[in-house]
């Protein structure tokens, strides 16, 4: 992954739905930040949470622990490694400001 842009699409109470553009928009994935459950999870394009990948907002750890290849992909085409990077940056902004970020972008060399 060379870059990502996570943009908030919709918020409803404590749930915040993000579209993630990977590699300059060549691929997209979706994440859901659930403040009540204190987690970021992979999601379908319709905003339904999936159980493939989950990161705790409290600890910053993947739950359950990521087993298998880092290149396993969720239905949206995001690997565990990519999910972890995006979710960690969303979590960091959330902890820094106390509210879900509107946008988080990162570029890697």
Biotite code that builds the C-alpha atoms (Angstrom):
import biotite.structure as struc

atoms = struc.array([
    struc.Atom([0.000, 0.000, 0.000], chain_id="A", res_id=1, res_name="UNK", atom_name="CA", element="C"),
    struc.Atom([1.457, 3.348, -1.019], chain_id="A", res_id=2, res_name="UNK", atom_name="CA", element="C"),
    struc.Atom([-1.273, 5.663, 0.268], chain_id="A", res_id=3, res_name="UNK", atom_name="CA", element="C"),
    struc.Atom([-4.735, 5.876, 1.721], chain_id="A", res_id=4, res_name="UNK", atom_name="CA", element="C"),
    struc.Atom([-7.463, 8.428, 2.269], chain_id="A", res_id=5, res_name="UNK", atom_name="CA", element="C"),
    struc.Atom([-10.205, 7.574, 4.756], chain_id="A", res_id=6, res_name="UNK", atom_name="CA", element="C"),
    struc.Atom([-13.182, 9.910, 4.383], chain_id="A", res_id=7, res_name="UNK", atom_name="CA", element="C"),
    struc.Atom([-16.198, 10.009, 6.687], chain_id="A", res_id=8, res_name="UNK", atom_name="CA", element="C"),
    struc.Atom([-19.333, 9.334, 4.655], chain_id="A", res_id=9, res_name="UNK", atom_name="CA", element="C"),
    struc.Atom([-21.995, 9.195, 7.323], chain_id="A", res_id=10, res_name="UNK", atom_name="CA", element="C"),
    struc.Atom([-22.479, 9.313, 11.099], chain_id="A", res_id=11, res_name="UNK", atom_name="CA", element="C"),
    struc.Atom([-25.447, 8.073, 13.083], chain_id="A", res_id=12, res_name="UNK", atom_name="CA", element="C"),
    struc.Atom([-25.225, 8.443, 16.869], chain_id="A", res_id=13, res_name="UNK", atom_name="CA", element="C"),
    struc.Atom([-22.077, 6.487, 17.815], chain_id="A", res_id=14, res_name="UNK", atom_name="CA", element="C"),
    struc.Atom([-21.425, 4.791, 14.452], chain_id="A", res_id=15, res_name="UNK", atom_name="CA", element="C"),
    struc.Atom([-19.238, 6.446, 11.807], chain_id="A", res_id=16, res_name="UNK", atom_name="CA", element="C"),
    struc.Atom([-18.929, 5.025, 8.283], chain_id="A", res_id=17, res_name="UNK", atom_name="CA", element="C"),
    struc.Atom([-15.756, 5.592, 6.237], chain_id="A", res_id=18, res_name="UNK", atom_name="CA", element="C"),
    struc.Atom([-14.813, 4.977, 2.617], chain_id="A", res_id=19, res_name="UNK", atom_name="CA", element="C"),
    struc.Atom([-11.114, 4.270, 2.242], chain_id="A", res_id=20, res_name="UNK", atom_name="CA", element="C"),
    struc.Atom([-9.358, 5.002, -1.053], chain_id="A", res_id=21, res_name="UNK", atom_name="CA", element="C"),
    struc.Atom([-6.227, 2.889, -1.346], chain_id="A", res_id=22, res_name="UNK", atom_name="CA", element="C"),
    struc.Atom([-3.307, 3.422, -3.709], chain_id="A", res_id=23, res_name="UNK", atom_name="CA", element="C"),
    struc.Atom([-4.528, 6.719, -5.103], chain_id="A", res_id=24, res_name="UNK", atom_name="CA", element="C"),
    struc.Atom([-8.102, 5.517, -5.507], chain_id="A", res_id=25, res_name="UNK", atom_name="CA", element="C"),
    struc.Atom([-7.298, 2.340, -7.430], chain_id="A", res_id=26, res_name="UNK", atom_name="CA", element="C"),
    struc.Atom([-9.059, 0.307, -4.728], chain_id="A", res_id=27, res_name="UNK", atom_name="CA", element="C"),
    struc.Atom([-11.676, 1.128, -2.122], chain_id="A", res_id=28, res_name="UNK", atom_name="CA", element="C"),
    struc.Atom([-12.693, -0.424, 1.175], chain_id="A", res_id=29, res_name="UNK", atom_name="CA", element="C"),
    struc.Atom([-15.090, 0.537, 3.962], chain_id="A", res_id=30, res_name="UNK", atom_name="CA", element="C"),
    struc.Atom([-14.670, 0.786, 7.724], chain_id="A", res_id=31, res_name="UNK", atom_name="CA", element="C"),
    struc.Atom([-17.060, 1.468, 10.564], chain_id="A", res_id=32, res_name="UNK", atom_name="CA", element="C"),
    struc.Atom([-15.999, 3.175, 13.794], chain_id="A", res_id=33, res_name="UNK", atom_name="CA", element="C"),
    struc.Atom([-18.344, 2.168, 16.596], chain_id="A", res_id=34, res_name="UNK", atom_name="CA", element="C"),
    struc.Atom([-17.809, 4.370, 19.647], chain_id="A", res_id=35, res_name="UNK", atom_name="CA", element="C"),
    struc.Atom([-20.235, 2.397, 21.797], chain_id="A", res_id=36, res_name="UNK", atom_name="CA", element="C"),
    struc.Atom([-18.525, -0.948, 21.079], chain_id="A", res_id=37, res_name="UNK", atom_name="CA", element="C"),
    struc.Atom([-15.119, 0.829, 21.151], chain_id="A", res_id=38, res_name="UNK", atom_name="CA", element="C"),
    struc.Atom([-13.916, -0.681, 17.883], chain_id="A", res_id=39, res_name="UNK", atom_name="CA", element="C"),
    struc.Atom([-13.161, -0.091, 14.227], chain_id="A", res_id=40, res_name="UNK", atom_name="CA", element="C"),
    struc.Atom([-14.370, -2.916, 11.981], chain_id="A", res_id=41, res_name="UNK", atom_name="CA", element="C"),
    struc.Atom([-14.309, -3.725, 8.303], chain_id="A", res_id=42, res_name="UNK", atom_name="CA", element="C"),
    struc.Atom([-17.636, -3.032, 6.604], chain_id="A", res_id=43, res_name="UNK", atom_name="CA", element="C"),
    struc.Atom([-19.552, -3.672, 3.415], chain_id="A", res_id=44, res_name="UNK", atom_name="CA", element="C"),
    struc.Atom([-20.099, -0.829, 0.938], chain_id="A", res_id=45, res_name="UNK", atom_name="CA", element="C"),
    struc.Atom([-23.618, -0.546, 2.395], chain_id="A", res_id=46, res_name="UNK", atom_name="CA", element="C"),
    struc.Atom([-22.218, 0.160, 5.869], chain_id="A", res_id=47, res_name="UNK", atom_name="CA", element="C"),
    struc.Atom([-22.881, -3.226, 7.444], chain_id="A", res_id=48, res_name="UNK", atom_name="CA", element="C"),
    struc.Atom([-20.105, -4.332, 9.813], chain_id="A", res_id=49, res_name="UNK", atom_name="CA", element="C"),
    struc.Atom([-18.253, -7.535, 9.007], chain_id="A", res_id=50, res_name="UNK", atom_name="CA", element="C"),
    struc.Atom([-16.316, -9.725, 11.387], chain_id="A", res_id=51, res_name="UNK", atom_name="CA", element="C"),
    struc.Atom([-13.214, -10.196, 9.253], chain_id="A", res_id=52, res_name="UNK", atom_name="CA", element="C"),
    struc.Atom([-11.174, -7.432, 10.870], chain_id="A", res_id=53, res_name="UNK", atom_name="CA", element="C"),
    struc.Atom([-11.543, -5.484, 14.088], chain_id="A", res_id=54, res_name="UNK", atom_name="CA", element="C"),
    struc.Atom([-9.330, -3.048, 16.001], chain_id="A", res_id=55, res_name="UNK", atom_name="CA", element="C"),
    struc.Atom([-10.015, -2.018, 19.593], chain_id="A", res_id=56, res_name="UNK", atom_name="CA", element="C"),
    struc.Atom([-10.283, 1.735, 20.192], chain_id="A", res_id=57, res_name="UNK", atom_name="CA", element="C"),
    struc.Atom([-9.222, 1.119, 23.787], chain_id="A", res_id=58, res_name="UNK", atom_name="CA", element="C"),
    struc.Atom([-6.070, -0.920, 23.236], chain_id="A", res_id=59, res_name="UNK", atom_name="CA", element="C"),
    struc.Atom([-5.193, -0.377, 19.564], chain_id="A", res_id=60, res_name="UNK", atom_name="CA", element="C"),
    struc.Atom([-4.882, -4.140, 19.110], chain_id="A", res_id=61, res_name="UNK", atom_name="CA", element="C"),
    struc.Atom([-6.402, -6.258, 16.374], chain_id="A", res_id=62, res_name="UNK", atom_name="CA", element="C"),
    struc.Atom([-9.122, -8.474, 17.839], chain_id="A", res_id=63, res_name="UNK", atom_name="CA", element="C"),
    struc.Atom([-9.185, -11.365, 17.517], chain_id="A", res_id=64, res_name="UNK", atom_name="CA", element="C"),
    struc.Atom([-5.488, -11.562, 16.873], chain_id="A", res_id=65, res_name="UNK", atom_name="CA", element="C"),
    struc.Atom([-4.706, -11.602, 13.193], chain_id="A", res_id=66, res_name="UNK", atom_name="CA", element="C"),
    struc.Atom([-3.752, -15.121, 12.260], chain_id="A", res_id=67, res_name="UNK", atom_name="CA", element="C"),
    struc.Atom([-2.585, -16.253, 8.863], chain_id="A", res_id=68, res_name="UNK", atom_name="CA", element="C"),
    struc.Atom([-1.209, -14.134, 6.087], chain_id="A", res_id=69, res_name="UNK", atom_name="CA", element="C"),
    struc.Atom([-1.046, -10.354, 6.263], chain_id="A", res_id=70, res_name="UNK", atom_name="CA", element="C"),
    struc.Atom([-2.325, -10.459, 2.708], chain_id="A", res_id=71, res_name="UNK", atom_name="CA", element="C"),
    struc.Atom([-5.662, -12.100, 3.518], chain_id="A", res_id=72, res_name="UNK", atom_name="CA", element="C"),
    struc.Atom([-8.275, -9.779, 2.119], chain_id="A", res_id=73, res_name="UNK", atom_name="CA", element="C"),
    struc.Atom([-11.702, -8.776, 3.347], chain_id="A", res_id=74, res_name="UNK", atom_name="CA", element="C"),
    struc.Atom([-14.528, -8.583, 0.799], chain_id="A", res_id=75, res_name="UNK", atom_name="CA", element="C"),
    struc.Atom([-13.608, -4.957, 0.078], chain_id="A", res_id=76, res_name="UNK", atom_name="CA", element="C"),
    struc.Atom([-10.095, -5.899, -1.014], chain_id="A", res_id=77, res_name="UNK", atom_name="CA", element="C"),
    struc.Atom([-8.235, -4.529, 2.000], chain_id="A", res_id=78, res_name="UNK", atom_name="CA", element="C"),
    struc.Atom([-5.561, -6.721, 3.570], chain_id="A", res_id=79, res_name="UNK", atom_name="CA", element="C"),
    struc.Atom([-5.151, -7.138, 7.329], chain_id="A", res_id=80, res_name="UNK", atom_name="CA", element="C"),
    struc.Atom([-1.996, -5.033, 7.174], chain_id="A", res_id=81, res_name="UNK", atom_name="CA", element="C"),
    struc.Atom([-3.787, -2.251, 5.284], chain_id="A", res_id=82, res_name="UNK", atom_name="CA", element="C"),
    struc.Atom([-6.799, -2.423, 7.598], chain_id="A", res_id=83, res_name="UNK", atom_name="CA", element="C"),
    struc.Atom([-4.511, -2.158, 10.618], chain_id="A", res_id=84, res_name="UNK", atom_name="CA", element="C"),
    struc.Atom([-2.701, 0.907, 9.233], chain_id="A", res_id=85, res_name="UNK", atom_name="CA", element="C"),
    struc.Atom([-5.920, 2.743, 8.395], chain_id="A", res_id=86, res_name="UNK", atom_name="CA", element="C"),
    struc.Atom([-7.684, 1.811, 11.639], chain_id="A", res_id=87, res_name="UNK", atom_name="CA", element="C"),
    struc.Atom([-4.665, 2.797, 13.765], chain_id="A", res_id=88, res_name="UNK", atom_name="CA", element="C"),
    struc.Atom([-4.575, 6.247, 12.146], chain_id="A", res_id=89, res_name="UNK", atom_name="CA", element="C"),
    struc.Atom([-8.340, 6.706, 12.595], chain_id="A", res_id=90, res_name="UNK", atom_name="CA", element="C"),
    struc.Atom([-7.951, 5.689, 16.239], chain_id="A", res_id=91, res_name="UNK", atom_name="CA", element="C"),
    struc.Atom([-5.041, 8.100, 16.777], chain_id="A", res_id=92, res_name="UNK", atom_name="CA", element="C"),
    struc.Atom([-7.035, 11.062, 15.422], chain_id="A", res_id=93, res_name="UNK", atom_name="CA", element="C"),
    struc.Atom([-10.062, 9.998, 17.472], chain_id="A", res_id=94, res_name="UNK", atom_name="CA", element="C"),
    struc.Atom([-7.985, 9.847, 20.675], chain_id="A", res_id=95, res_name="UNK", atom_name="CA", element="C"),
    struc.Atom([-6.270, 13.160, 19.892], chain_id="A", res_id=96, res_name="UNK", atom_name="CA", element="C"),
    struc.Atom([-9.440, 15.160, 19.236], chain_id="A", res_id=97, res_name="UNK", atom_name="CA", element="C"),
    struc.Atom([-12.086, 13.198, 21.130], chain_id="A", res_id=98, res_name="UNK", atom_name="CA", element="C"),
    struc.Atom([-14.279, 12.890, 18.044], chain_id="A", res_id=99, res_name="UNK", atom_name="CA", element="C"),
    struc.Atom([-14.258, 10.827, 14.854], chain_id="A", res_id=100, res_name="UNK", atom_name="CA", element="C"),
    struc.Atom([-12.104, 12.484, 12.173], chain_id="A", res_id=101, res_name="UNK", atom_name="CA", element="C"),
    struc.Atom([-13.687, 13.708, 8.953], chain_id="A", res_id=102, res_name="UNK", atom_name="CA", element="C"),
    struc.Atom([-10.644, 12.640, 6.952], chain_id="A", res_id=103, res_name="UNK", atom_name="CA", element="C"),
    struc.Atom([-7.307, 10.907, 7.457], chain_id="A", res_id=104, res_name="UNK", atom_name="CA", element="C"),
    struc.Atom([-4.708, 10.628, 4.706], chain_id="A", res_id=105, res_name="UNK", atom_name="CA", element="C"),
    struc.Atom([-1.266, 9.016, 4.681], chain_id="A", res_id=106, res_name="UNK", atom_name="CA", element="C"),
    struc.Atom([1.358, 8.600, 1.984], chain_id="A", res_id=107, res_name="UNK", atom_name="CA", element="C"),
    struc.Atom([4.163, 6.093, 2.323], chain_id="A", res_id=108, res_name="UNK", atom_name="CA", element="C"),
    struc.Atom([7.453, 6.069, 0.451], chain_id="A", res_id=109, res_name="UNK", atom_name="CA", element="C"),
])
